[in-house]
Amino acid sequence: MPVDPRFFRIVEGISAVDLATHLGASISGGNKDQIITGVAPLPMAGKGDVTYQSAGPQVDSVPVAGAILITTADIAAQLAQLAKLESQQTILIVDHPRRSFAAALEMIVQAAEPESNKTSIDRSAQIHPKASVDSGVVIGARSVIDAGAVIQSGVVIGANCHIGANSVLSHCDIASHVTIGAGTVIGDSGFGFEMTKDGAIRLPHVGIVRIGDGCGIGSQCAIDRGSLGDTVLGRSVMIDNMCHIAHNVQIGDRSIIAGQCGISGSVKIGADVQIGGQVGIAQHVTIGDGAVLTARSGVTKDVAPHTQMAGFPAIEAGQYWRERAALRRLSKPSGMSRKKQ
């Protein structure tokens, strides 16, 4: 899967054996001279793509022939035993796959140079003199960019958008009729890291943010770009002030998120979901269509469609309120329910 050429580029001519040498990895199977052409999440990795696997094998998470897989010797052996590892795949054997993949990204992915010839700002767009707009930016008809806003190279903004004062947009694709509040940051690197004996190592994030038509994003929000793949907001998603949307989050059409919510990496939120204020959602959780998460819920597990959740850890709302009522009854002094004699 190629990276978005507006923001990143794959260094040309690096082969699997070159990467193995850089990582100090041994090679098993495949084509050692395979030229690297992209990076991708494990289930999406195709020929020439570099990916990694740090957990045990899964039936639906095996790269196709020609992919370059960074993993441990134990996992490679398990895959081979399950007949899920084809001889055409190139396997780089390391001790710490995620850490080595971070080093691989540093070697094979670089920031793209701004392309001034791709700058396209519609004549009807209104850009404040104190806004900063880099070369290679596309801004559609009748869009408004307020004072202090920073629009970095490669960003696309559709028609009839309003970008608030002091907001910062990078590594993102904004559709039409989108409103972004003051001080909001979209497209910055996510909070991905790998721990080592010398401390945390930040993982490069080479995805972008995609925001659909008609979305409204409040002030002082942060929406991080994807690590591999993209962070995606569907159509007509509404996000209140001071919310954090982490890397690779997927939000379905017409979902509503109230203020001060924190959504961890790789969360999948369906369509028409309602999320109350100060809700926290743990990473890799899936929220079904039409679900309701009441204010200050702490969601640690998947939520079925059209289910209302409450509490921490969040449970079905009816059960939560019944348990709260039972606790109140138990906490009353024994004489409270008796009439005074």
N, C-alpha and C positions, 0 to 999 in steps of 0.2 A: 504494500500500500504506500504510494508516494506521499511525502509530506506536502503541505500546501506551499507552492512555490512563491507565493507572495511574501512569505515570512521565513521559510527555511529552504535549504538545499542539501541534497545528498552529495558528499564529496565523491567525485568520480574516480573510478579505477581501483577502489579498495576491494580486495578479494577476501574470501573466508579465511584463508591462511594468513593474510596480513592482519586481520582482526584477531585471530587466535594468538599470533605472536604478540600483539599489543596487550592482550589480556593475560598472557601466560597460560593459555588453555591448550589442552590436547584435542585433537580432532578425531571424530569417529564417523566413518561412513560418508556418503555423499560426494560432492565435488569440491575439493579443496580450493580450486581455482574459480569457484562461483563468484561473480562480481555482485557486490551489494548494490541494490537499486532502491531499497526502501526499508522502513521499519513498520511494525504492525503489532497489535495485540495478538496473543496466541491463536485464538480461533480464526483470525482473519489473515494470518500470514500466508503469503503466496511465494512464488518463485523469486528468489533474490532478496526477500524480506528477512530482516533480523528480528527475532523475537526471543522470549525467555520463558522458562517454566521453573518455578521454585517450589511448587507443591506437587503432590502425587498426580499421576496421570488421570485424565478424565476422558470419557468416550468421545465427547464432542469438542475437545480442545486439543487437537493435534494438527500441527501445520502440514500443508500439502508438500508434495515432492518439490525439491528445489529451495525450500525455506532453510534458513540458518538458525538453528535452535541453540540457545545458551542454557545449559542445565547441568545438574549434578550427575555423577556416574550412577548413583542409585536410581534416580528417576529415569535415566536413559535405559538402564537395565530393565526396569519395570515396563517401560513402553515397548521394548523389544520383546519381552516375555508375553505381553498382551497382543503382540503382532500389530501394534499401532505405529511402529516406527519403520518407515520404508527406507530402503538402502539409498534412495536418491536424496534423502535429507542429510544436510551437513550438521553434525552435532559438535558443539564446542563444550567440552567438559571442564567445569570450574567448581570451586567450593561454594561460592556465594553468587547465584545466578542474577539476582536483582541488582546487586552491587556491580557485578561485571557488566550487566546491561547498561547501567548508568555510564560506566566508562566507555562502552561501545558507542553510546549516543554522542558523548563528547568528541569521539574520534570521527564519526561518519556524518554527523548532522551539524551544519553551520547556519548562522543567520543569513538570510538572503540580502543582497544589496538592494537599496531602494531603486525602483524603476520609475524615473521621472516621466518617461513617455507614456506611462499608464495613468497619470493624473487626469481626473475628469471631475470637474466641479460645475454643476449646472449653474447657468447664469442667474436663475431665480433663487438660488440658495443664499442665505444670509449668514455671513461669517463675521463675528465680532473682531474688530482690529486687534484685540488683545488675546484672541485665540491662537493656538499654534497648530498648523496643519502641514504635515510633512508631504514630500513628494510621493507619488504613487498612490494617493488616496482618491477614492471615488465618493462623491457626495451627490445625492439625487435632488430632484426639483423640489423647491420650496422648503427644504430642510433648514433648520436654524441651529447655529453653533454659538453658544454663549461665551462670555468673556472668561479667559483663563482655561478653557477646555484645551486638551492636548489630544490630537488625532494623529497617531503614528502611522508610518508608512505601511501600505498594503491594506489598510482598513477600508471596508466598503460600507457606506451608509445609504440606505434607500431614500425614497421620496417622502416628504412630509414628516420628517423626523425632527425631534427637538432634543439636543444634547446640552445638558445643564452646565452651569458655570463650574469651572475647576474639575470637571470630570476628566478621566484619562482612558482613552480607548486604544488598545493594541491587540494584535492577533485576533481580530474578530470580524464577523460578517453580520451587519445589521440590516434587516429587511425594511419595509416601508411602514409608515405610521407608528413608529416606535418613539416612546418618550423615556429619556434617561435623566434622572435627577442630579442635582448638584453634588459634586464630590464623589461620584461613583467611579469605581475602577473596574474596567472590563478587559479581560484578556491577559492579566498578569499571570506569572507562573504559580502553579498550585503548591500545596504544602506536602510534597512527597519527598521522603528521605529514607536512607538506609543507615542503620546504626553500625558503627565499627568501634574498635577499642580506642580509637583516637577521636571519637565523637560522630556526629551525624554528617552524612554526605547527601547533599541535595541531588535529587533526580531531575535531569533536564525534562522539560515539558514541551513537546513538539506538536501538540494539537492546537486547535483554536476554539473560539466561542462562536456559536451560531444562534442568532436571535430571530425568531419568526415575526411575521406581520402582526402589527397591532399590540405589541407587548408594551407594558408600562413598568418601569423599574424606578424605584424611589431613590431618595438621596442617601449618600454614604453607604452604598452597597458595594460588595466585592463579588465578582463572578470570575472564577479562575478558568484559564484555558485547560484543555485536556492534556494528559500526560502522553498517551497514545490514543488516537481518535479525538473526538471533539466533545466539548460541553455544549448541550443543545437545549434551547428553550423553544417550545412549540408556538403556535399562533395564540395571540390574545392572552398570554400569561401575564398576571399582575403580581408584582412583588413590591411590598411596602418598604419603608426606610430601614436602613441598618441591618440588612440581611446578608449572609454569606453563603454563596453557592460554590462548592468546591469543584475540583477537576473531574471531568467526565460525567457530571450529573446530567441526567436526561429528564426534562419536565414536559409533560403532555399538554395539549391544547387546553386553554381556558382555565388552567389551574391558578389558584389564588394563594399567596403566601403573605401572612401578616408580619409585622415588624419584629426585628431582633431574632429571626430564626437562623439556625445554623444547620446546613445540609452537608453532610460529609461526602467524601469522594465516591464516585461510581454508584450513587443512589439513582434508582429509576422511579420516577413519579408519573403516574398515569394521567389521563385526561380528567378534567373537572374535579380535581382534588382540592379540598379546602384545608389550609394549614393555619392554625391560630398562632398568636404571638408567642415568641420565645420557645417555640418547639425546636428540639434537637433530634436529628436523625443520624444514626450510626452508619458507617460506610457499608456499601454493597447491599443495602436494604432495598426492597421493591415495595412501592406503595401502589395498590390497585386503583383502577378508575373509580372516581366518585367517592373515594374514602374521605373521612373527616378526622383530622387530628386536632383535638381541642388544645387550648392554650397551655403552654408549659409542659406538654407531653414530652417524654423521652422515648423515642422509638428505637428499639434495638433489634426487632425482628420484622420479617415481611408482614404486610398488612393486606388482607383480602379486599377485593373491590367492594365499594359501598358499605364499608365498615366504619363505625365511629370509635375512636380510640381516646383514652385519657390516662393520665398518671405517669409515674416513672417507677419501673419500666412500664411502658404503655400497655394496657390491656383493653379489652372491649369495654366501652363506656358504661354499659348497663351493669356489668360485673363490678367495675371500679366503684360506682356510686353505691351499689349494694354493700360492698365491703366497707366503704367509708361510713355508711349508716350503722353497720354492725359494730364498728370500732367506737362510734360515738355512744352507742347504747352500753357497751362494755365499760366505757370509761366513766360513766355516771356513778356516783356514790350509791350504795345499795338502798339508802333511805329516801332518795330523791323521788322515787316513784310512788311512795306511800303518802297518804294524806296525813296532815298533822292531826294528832288526837286532841 
